[in-house]
Amino acid sequence: MRTMFTNLDREDCLDTVLEVPIPEEMLSTTKHKSWRTWMKCYLHRSIDPHFGDKNSEIQLLLTLLGAPVIPLPINHDNGPLFNLNLKGHDIEASMAIYIVQQYIAAAGGDNALNAIESMYAMGKVKMATTEVVSADGKVMKMRGKHSSHGEMGGFDLWQKRPDLWSLELVVSACKISAGCDGKVSWRQTPWNHSQAPSGSSRPLRRCLQGLDPRSTANLFANSICIGEKTINNEDCFVLKLVADSSVLKARSSIDMEMVKHTIFGYFSQRTGLLVQLEDTQLLRISSSKNDDVFWETTMETQVEDYRTIDGVNIAHGGRTFVSLSRYGENREGHSSTRMEEVWTIEEVDFNIAGLSMDCFLAPGHVKKEEEKCGGVVLSKVWPNNPSKVKTAKKVSKVAAIDEDVLQPVHEDDEF
């Protein structure tokens, strides 16, 4: 990973320290006119003009894959992670408690996990849109499974107990930032300034992909076991967690209703570790024509390459698949988009000295909105995100939709 770069203004000066480390492959395989052009776009936090129409695709990838959060609250007590009596629980809940206890033991045990007060992780990603399917079933865009195409990038992740985290990610000279100060989670992008979803703070999904076993165990504390399934030739127990009505209501607004959000965890019967994390959410958007539009997003992450760091098993690689479907109104409005991300962890460290609360502060105007609303920032409609993917002859009506960034696409939208 490249952490420093030649000073572009004066070659006789010290090298520039990059805010976010980037993979060496980004410079050796750059598609831009020169690596200097790429770096200037990165340092000035602008989108590279040489991408042209590809910018909308990058925005779509970063919106869905960049910094997704999990809506369910996580209990962050300081005692033993699980000291529950199985009496009074039904068989499905009792099995889930036992499976999570086995996961805690496989991840390093109570003592090792409770000793972690903070964490730092550095890694690289490669994102790509694999296909876009129109209502008639025609594939408008497809890339092979083993294709070399994709947008590369790197990220820095900082986390501190109980619920503080900060993420900076750079993909193709485009930087996004996200974080949580314990009261509100927020996200900042070049095309939409800082924004915060409705509801309270939320955990970052990347932390639950094998990076933070403690939070993963606490997340599935109230889950149920629904059976078994084989994932990549590994027999797994399947745990299911459903967001209750109060959580769904807190994430809804006047024009948008969160219909459901379901999370599945697949834990290996052989090792006890998390093998796959999957969650599905369904949104209902009220349109001006009184016809509701539904958006369904499914994220499936395969967690791999566990390594022991200070007595804790941490996943160092994986692959995330995203399916975004739009339906409602009429048949012509239906569409489906599939995306993929390959991620690798290059460095992990625990109990970072000097990591204070100031490192997790939200942007100023987000903080002001939080104070005005009594700690809850209301969701808004952000209309400026180009949320379509262009092809040679057609434009797919695919939008980067989630409850955090709500950008409906209308029939008369043009580029």
Secondary structure, 3 states (H helix, E strand, C coil): CEEEECCCCCCCCCCEEEEEEECHHHHHCCCCCCHHHHHHHHHCCCCCHHHCCHHHHHHHHHHHHHCCECCCCCCCCCCCCCCCCCCCCCHHHHHHHHHHHHHHHHHCCHHHHHCCCEEEEEEEEEEEEEEEECCCCCEEEECCCCCCCCEEEEEEEEEECCCEEEEEEEECCEEEEEEEECCCEEEECCCCCCECCCCCCCCEHHHHCCCCHHHHHHHHHHCEEEEEEEECCEEEEEEEEECCHHHHHHCCCCCEEEEEEEEEEEEECCCCCEEEEEEEEEEEEECCCCCEEEEEEEEEEEEEEEEEECCEEEEEEEEEEEEEEEEECCHHHCEEEEEEEEEEEEEEEECCCCCCHHHHCCCHHHHHHHHHCCCCCCCCECCCCCCCEECCCCEECCCCCCCCCECCCCCCCCC
